[in-house]
Amino acid sequence: MDRAVLAAADLRETVQAGRGRCTDLSLSYRDWAPPPDLMVGQVTPTLLRVYHEQTIVLGTSLFELPEAEVTEEGVILLDGVFQYANQLNIFPVNFEGHFRAIAARLSDLRRVDVEEPVVLLTGMGHQMYGHWLVDFLPKLFLLDRAGHDITRLRYLLPADTPDFARIWLGLLGIGADRLVVYDRTRDRVACRRLLVPTALRFVSRASPLMRQARRFLLDRAAPGSRWRFGRRRERQGTEKILISRSDNADTRNRRTLAERARFEETALARGFTPVRPERLSVPEQIALFRSAGTIVGEYGSGLHGSLFAPPGTTVVALRDNGLELGFLQSSIDHTLGHAGGYVIGSGRSEEGFFSVAPEDIDFLFDWLDWRGLR
């Protein structure tokens, strides 16, 4: 396809030019990322620079777009022009190829008209549990913050969205009758009025509003707070939890710790309880993380459940030393008042394996024991 054919624009600039409305719900600012409480292993100077160089925390907004089109996992077109947006973590450098592939078959897509106002929650990663926890569900808080009743709105949802997302939405009061389901590979949804709440994180930096989003989700999905009248602070958890990384293809795991067996054996010997979150119901997962005092595991969706852990929880992730993975886990944890850090392993092989030195695994649990004695 001729590279000159693609038409793409920045969504905020498009709206500022008169194509819709934008309500800013929090402001952008610059600030250094807090240093991790623990960072050991195969840490490279480049990795440290990448951790510290992201100083921008973007604000949050709600876009209202008349006569908008949506296809794929949540790609927006206005007047046939693809829209990218930093606040949605959609960047030209990453999405140009994806946009071009869609443009090549755009005329063949089936038009589906939606007359009622409808919300776009999803985006890239809509089949992954971790993206729902940190990217999509917190957007519901922004809708509430903007004055909308989330139970009365309607929501676009790709047909291949996993059941866990529908379960989550149901717990939050959004039933199946509020969903507008479409085939993301065949449909081009023409929306009379599209509401687009932005993400509460910009790459690896979480918005401070994530604290309020956590409370918003807990109040609706798990009523019956552990707080009691007269208690100002949420009770700190005490459980020592090991998030066991699954090889189940349904979890879409692309990273595997070569020393997983040794890591889990050491955790068990140090008093940790192994848990596979995907085997628990959503309410059970929420209760599990709310009980946590310490959480360890391989970087991934399971560990993002720390969103529901109380302030004061310690969360440590084992990960490879590649640059593309980012450091969102510790940013969320710092935002929520958790201690956080990493045990860094080797680079990832073509098969997805990375390796962590046994002495670094031992040091992790010694460090956790020391923190518990303070």
C-alpha positions as CSV (number, residue, x, y, z in Angstrom):
1,M,0.0,0.0,0.0
2,D,1.2,3.5,-0.8
3,R,2.5,5.0,2.4
4,A,1.2,8.4,1.4
5,V,-2.4,7.2,1.5
6,L,-2.7,7.0,5.3
7,A,-4.5,10.0,6.9
8,A,-3.9,10.2,10.7
9,A,-4.1,13.1,13.2
10,D,-3.7,13.8,16.9
11,L,-7.1,13.5,18.6
12,R,-6.7,16.5,20.9
13,E,-5.7,18.7,18.0
14,T,-8.6,17.4,16.0
15,V,-11.0,18.3,18.8
16,Q,-9.4,21.7,19.4
17,A,-10.1,22.4,15.7
18,G,-13.8,22.1,16.4
19,R,-14.4,18.3,15.8
20,G,-16.0,17.5,19.2
21,R,-15.4,18.5,22.8
22,C,-12.8,17.7,25.4
23,T,-13.3,18.0,29.2
24,D,-10.0,17.9,31.1
25,L,-10.5,16.1,34.5
26,S,-6.9,16.5,35.8
27,L,-3.8,18.3,34.6
28,S,-0.5,17.1,33.3
29,Y,2.7,17.8,35.2
30,R,6.4,16.9,35.4
31,D,7.9,15.0,38.3
32,W,10.7,12.5,38.8
33,A,9.6,8.9,39.2
34,P,10.2,7.8,42.8
35,P,13.2,5.4,43.0
36,P,12.3,1.7,43.5
37,D,12.6,0.4,47.0
38,L,14.5,-2.5,45.6
39,M,16.4,-2.9,42.4
40,V,18.8,-5.8,42.2
41,G,20.1,-8.3,39.6
42,Q,21.2,-7.6,36.0
43,V,20.5,-3.9,36.1
44,T,22.1,-2.0,33.2
45,P,22.8,1.8,33.0
46,T,20.4,2.0,30.1
47,L,17.6,0.3,32.1
48,L,18.1,2.8,35.0
49,R,18.0,5.7,32.6
50,V,14.8,4.4,31.1
51,Y,13.3,4.1,34.6
52,H,14.2,7.7,35.5
53,E,13.7,9.5,32.2
54,Q,9.9,9.4,32.0
55,T,9.1,12.5,34.0
56,I,5.7,13.4,32.4
57,V,2.5,12.4,34.1
58,L,-0.3,13.2,31.7
59,G,-3.6,14.6,32.8
60,T,-6.9,12.8,32.2
61,S,-9.8,13.9,29.9
62,L,-13.1,12.9,28.5
63,F,-13.6,13.4,24.8
64,E,-17.1,13.7,23.3
65,L,-17.0,13.0,19.5
66,P,-20.0,13.4,17.2
67,E,-20.2,11.1,14.1
68,A,-17.2,9.0,15.0
69,E,-16.3,5.5,13.8
70,V,-14.7,2.7,15.7
71,T,-13.1,-0.5,14.5
72,E,-10.7,-3.2,15.6
73,E,-10.0,-3.1,19.4
74,G,-10.9,0.5,19.7
75,V,-9.4,2.5,16.8
76,I,-11.1,5.8,16.3
77,L,-11.7,7.5,12.9
78,L,-13.1,11.0,12.4
79,D,-14.1,11.9,8.8
80,G,-12.0,8.9,7.7
81,V,-8.9,10.1,9.5
82,F,-7.3,7.7,12.1
83,Q,-6.8,9.3,15.5
84,Y,-3.9,8.8,17.8
85,A,-3.6,10.2,21.3
86,N,-0.9,10.3,23.9
87,Q,-3.6,10.1,26.6
88,L,-4.8,6.8,25.1
89,N,-1.2,5.5,24.8
90,I,-1.7,5.4,21.0
91,F,1.4,6.8,19.4
92,P,2.2,7.3,15.7
93,V,5.5,5.5,15.8
94,N,3.8,2.4,17.3
95,F,0.5,2.4,15.5
96,E,1.2,3.5,12.0
97,G,1.6,-0.1,10.7
98,H,-1.7,-1.1,12.5
99,F,-3.5,1.8,11.0
100,R,-2.2,1.1,7.5
101,A,-3.4,-2.6,7.8
102,I,-6.9,-1.4,8.8
103,A,-6.9,1.3,6.0
104,A,-6.2,-1.4,3.4
105,R,-9.5,-3.2,4.2
106,L,-11.5,-0.3,5.5
107,S,-13.9,-0.1,2.5
108,D,-14.7,-3.8,3.0
109,L,-15.8,-3.5,6.6
110,R,-19.5,-3.7,7.4
111,R,-21.1,-0.5,8.7
112,V,-22.9,-0.8,12.0
113,D,-24.9,2.3,13.1
114,V,-25.3,3.1,16.8
115,E,-27.7,6.0,17.5
116,E,-27.4,6.2,21.3
117,P,-24.4,7.8,23.0
118,V,-21.8,5.0,23.5
119,V,-18.6,4.7,25.5
120,L,-15.3,3.4,24.1
121,L,-13.4,1.7,27.0
122,T,-11.1,-0.7,25.2
123,G,-8.0,-0.5,23.2
124,M,-4.9,-2.6,22.4
125,G,-4.7,-5.4,24.9
126,H,-8.4,-5.9,25.4
127,Q,-8.0,-9.7,25.7
128,M,-5.5,-9.3,28.6
129,Y,-6.6,-9.2,32.2
130,G,-3.9,-6.8,33.3
131,H,-4.9,-4.2,30.7
132,W,-8.5,-4.3,32.0
133,L,-7.2,-3.7,35.6
134,V,-4.9,-0.8,34.8
135,D,-6.2,0.7,31.5
136,F,-9.9,0.1,30.9
137,L,-11.7,-0.3,34.2
138,P,-10.2,2.9,35.8
139,K,-11.8,4.8,32.9
140,L,-15.2,4.2,34.5
141,F,-14.0,6.4,37.4
142,L,-13.4,9.2,34.9
143,L,-16.9,8.9,33.5
144,D,-18.3,9.2,37.1
145,R,-15.9,12.1,37.8
146,A,-17.4,13.9,34.7
147,G,-20.9,13.5,36.1
148,H,-22.1,10.3,34.3
149,D,-24.0,7.4,35.8
150,I,-21.9,4.5,34.6
151,T,-24.8,2.1,34.9
152,R,-27.0,4.0,32.5
153,L,-24.4,4.4,29.7
154,R,-23.8,2.0,26.8
155,Y,-20.4,0.6,26.0
156,L,-18.8,-0.7,22.8
157,L,-17.2,-4.1,23.3
158,P,-15.3,-6.3,20.8
159,A,-17.0,-9.7,20.5
160,D,-13.8,-11.5,21.4
161,T,-13.4,-9.8,24.7
162,P,-12.9,-12.5,27.4
163,D,-15.6,-13.3,29.9
164,F,-13.7,-11.9,32.8
165,A,-14.3,-8.4,31.4
166,R,-18.1,-8.9,31.3
167,I,-18.0,-10.3,34.8
168,W,-16.1,-7.2,36.0
169,L,-18.6,-4.9,34.2
170,G,-21.5,-6.8,35.8
171,L,-20.0,-6.4,39.3
172,L,-19.8,-2.6,38.6
173,G,-23.5,-2.5,37.6
174,I,-23.1,-2.6,33.9
175,G,-25.2,-5.5,32.6
176,A,-25.1,-7.3,29.3
177,D,-28.0,-5.1,28.1
178,R,-25.7,-2.0,28.3
179,L,-23.1,-3.6,25.9
180,V,-22.9,-2.9,22.2
181,V,-21.0,-5.9,20.9
182,Y,-19.3,-5.8,17.5
183,D,-17.0,-7.9,15.4
184,R,-13.7,-6.0,15.5
185,T,-12.3,-7.7,12.3
186,R,-15.5,-7.2,10.2
187,D,-17.3,-4.1,11.6
188,R,-16.9,-0.4,11.3
189,V,-19.2,1.0,14.0
190,A,-20.6,4.4,13.2
191,C,-21.4,6.2,16.4
192,R,-23.8,9.2,16.5
193,R,-22.0,10.3,19.8
194,L,-18.9,8.6,21.1
195,L,-17.6,9.2,24.7
196,V,-13.9,8.4,25.1
197,P,-12.4,8.6,28.6
198,T,-8.6,8.6,28.6
199,A,-6.2,6.3,30.4
200,L,-5.0,6.9,33.9
201,R,-1.5,6.1,33.0
202,F,1.0,7.4,30.4
203,V,3.3,4.6,29.4
204,S,4.9,3.8,32.7
205,R,3.6,6.7,34.8
206,A,0.4,6.3,36.7
207,S,-1.9,9.2,37.4
208,P,-2.4,10.1,41.1
209,L,-6.1,9.7,40.3
210,M,-5.5,5.9,40.3
211,R,-6.0,6.0,44.1
212,Q,-9.5,7.4,43.7
213,A,-10.2,5.0,40.8
214,R,-9.2,2.1,43.1
215,R,-11.6,3.2,45.8
216,F,-14.3,3.8,43.1
217,L,-14.0,0.2,41.8
218,L,-13.8,-1.4,45.3
219,D,-16.9,0.5,46.5
220,R,-18.9,-0.9,43.6
221,A,-17.4,-4.4,43.1
222,A,-16.8,-5.3,46.7
223,P,-19.2,-3.3,49.0
224,G,-18.8,-4.0,52.7
225,S,-15.5,-2.1,53.2
226,R,-13.0,-3.3,55.7
227,W,-13.0,0.2,57.1
228,R,-15.2,0.7,60.2
229,F,-16.8,3.9,61.5
230,G,-14.2,6.0,63.2
231,R,-11.2,4.4,61.4
232,R,-9.5,6.8,59.1
233,R,-7.0,4.4,57.5
234,E,-7.6,1.2,55.6
235,R,-6.4,-1.8,57.6
236,Q,-3.0,-3.1,56.3
237,G,-2.9,-6.6,55.0
238,T,-0.8,-9.4,56.5
239,E,-0.8,-12.2,54.0
240,K,2.4,-13.2,52.1
241,I,1.2,-14.0,48.5
242,L,3.2,-15.6,45.7
243,I,1.5,-14.9,42.3
244,S,2.3,-18.1,40.3
245,R,2.8,-17.3,36.7
246,S,0.7,-19.5,34.4
247,D,1.7,-21.3,31.2
248,N,-2.0,-21.4,30.2
249,A,-2.3,-20.1,26.7
250,D,-5.5,-18.2,27.7
251,T,-3.4,-15.9,29.8
252,R,-1.3,-14.8,26.8
253,N,1.9,-15.1,28.8
254,R,4.9,-14.2,26.6
255,R,7.6,-14.3,29.4
256,T,8.8,-17.2,31.4
257,L,11.3,-17.2,34.3
258,A,13.7,-20.1,33.7
259,E,14.2,-20.4,37.5
260,R,10.5,-20.5,38.2
261,A,10.6,-23.7,40.2
262,R,13.4,-22.5,42.4
263,F,11.7,-19.2,42.9
264,E,8.5,-20.7,44.0
265,E,10.2,-23.3,46.2
266,T,12.0,-20.5,48.0
267,A,8.9,-18.5,48.4
268,L,7.0,-21.5,49.9
269,A,9.9,-22.1,52.3
270,R,9.7,-18.4,53.4
271,G,6.0,-18.7,54.2
272,F,4.4,-17.5,51.0
273,T,1.1,-18.9,49.8
274,P,1.1,-19.7,46.0
275,V,-1.9,-18.4,44.1
276,R,-3.0,-18.5,40.5
277,P,-5.5,-15.6,40.2
278,E,-7.0,-16.8,37.0
279,R,-8.4,-19.8,38.9
280,L,-10.3,-17.5,41.3
281,S,-13.5,-15.6,40.8
282,V,-13.2,-11.9,40.5
283,P,-14.6,-11.3,44.0
284,E,-12.1,-13.9,45.4
285,Q,-9.3,-12.1,43.6
286,I,-10.3,-8.8,45.1
287,A,-10.4,-10.3,48.6
288,L,-7.1,-12.0,48.1
289,F,-5.2,-8.8,47.2
290,R,-7.0,-6.8,49.9
291,S,-5.6,-9.2,52.4
292,A,-2.0,-8.9,51.1
293,G,0.9,-7.5,53.2
294,T,3.6,-8.8,50.7
295,I,3.2,-9.8,47.1
296,V,5.9,-11.3,44.9
297,G,5.7,-12.7,41.4
298,E,6.8,-12.5,37.8
299,Y,5.9,-9.2,36.0
300,G,2.5,-9.5,34.4
301,S,-1.3,-9.3,34.6
302,G,-1.5,-11.3,37.8
303,L,0.7,-8.9,39.7
304,H,-1.4,-5.9,38.5
305,G,-4.0,-7.1,41.0
306,S,-2.0,-5.2,43.5
307,L,-4.3,-2.3,42.4
308,F,-6.6,-3.6,45.2
309,A,-3.9,-4.2,47.9
310,P,-4.1,-1.7,50.8
311,P,-1.5,1.0,51.4
312,G,1.6,-0.3,53.0
313,T,1.8,-3.5,51.0
314,T,5.2,-4.5,49.5
315,V,5.1,-5.6,45.9
316,V,8.2,-7.0,44.1
317,A,8.3,-8.2,40.5
318,L,10.8,-10.4,38.7
319,R,11.3,-9.4,35.1
320,D,13.8,-9.5,32.3
321,N,16.1,-6.5,31.5
322,G,14.5,-5.6,28.2
323,L,13.5,-2.0,27.7
324,E,10.0,-2.6,26.1
325,L,8.4,-4.0,29.3
326,G,8.5,-0.7,31.2
327,F,8.0,0.0,34.9
328,L,4.2,0.5,35.2
329,Q,4.0,-1.9,38.1
330,S,6.1,0.2,40.5
331,S,4.5,3.4,39.4
332,I,1.1,2.0,40.3
333,D,2.4,0.8,43.6
334,H,4.0,4.1,44.5
335,T,0.8,5.9,43.6
336,L,-1.2,3.6,45.9
337,G,1.2,3.9,48.8
338,H,2.9,0.5,48.3
339,A,6.6,-0.3,48.6
340,G,7.7,-1.6,45.3
341,G,10.7,-2.9,43.4
342,Y,12.2,-5.4,40.9
343,V,14.6,-8.3,40.7
344,I,16.1,-7.9,37.2
345,G,17.0,-10.9,35.2
346,S,18.7,-11.5,31.8
347,G,17.4,-10.5,28.4
348,R,14.6,-12.6,27.0
349,S,15.4,-15.4,24.5
350,E,13.5,-15.9,21.3
351,E,11.4,-18.5,23.1
352,G,10.5,-15.9,25.8
353,F,12.7,-17.2,28.6
354,F,14.7,-15.0,31.0
355,S,17.0,-16.0,33.9
356,V,17.4,-14.6,37.4
357,A,20.5,-15.5,39.4
358,P,19.8,-17.8,42.4
359,E,21.6,-15.4,44.8
360,D,19.3,-12.6,43.7
361,I,16.2,-14.7,44.5
362,D,17.7,-15.4,47.9
363,F,18.5,-11.7,48.4
364,L,14.9,-10.8,47.6
365,F,13.5,-12.9,50.4
366,D,16.2,-11.8,52.8
367,W,15.3,-8.2,52.1
368,L,11.6,-8.9,52.6
369,D,12.4,-10.6,56.0
370,W,14.4,-7.5,57.0
371,R,11.6,-5.2,56.1
372,G,9.3,-7.3,58.2
373,L,11.5,-6.9,61.3
374,R,11.7,-3.1,61.1
